[in-house]
């Protein structure tokens, strides 16, 4: 029995269930890619071999019903905002949003000259992390993903108060 105890001695994890759930959700977010303009190319580059967001646990999904994180990359027009909201509502809870680029965060250079551009995606859906830039580099998106993971780690899903 002594040999068996030594074998499993270092494989015991003692933590609160809230912390374990938050850790598991933070280290394996499934993302729904929603690329609308030039920021989508940078988002695609972040998933490529040089930057590899898969090492952070980000798994791309083609359906919003299988995703935890929506990355809105690019210019959101008023016409497209209805679709963004519908896709966000199809995501299961808990759900998170990353607004990537100056167009998704504040309308970018188009909001002054175009009536058709939404002045930030946060007008239609709640945004958790803003990634600035025009277009932001893949390193900036990776930093935004890390910030989102920090936010998820601070959550306590079992002890939150019901409203």
Secondary structure, DSSP 8 states (H G I E B T S, - for coil): -HHHHHHHGGG-----HHHHHHHHHHS--EEEEEE-STHHHHHHHHHSTTT-GGGGT-EEESSGGG-SEEEEES--BHHHHHHHHHHHHHS-SS-EEEEESHHHHH-GGGTTT-TTB-S-GGGTS--SEEE-STT--HHHHHHHHHHHHHHHHH--TTT----
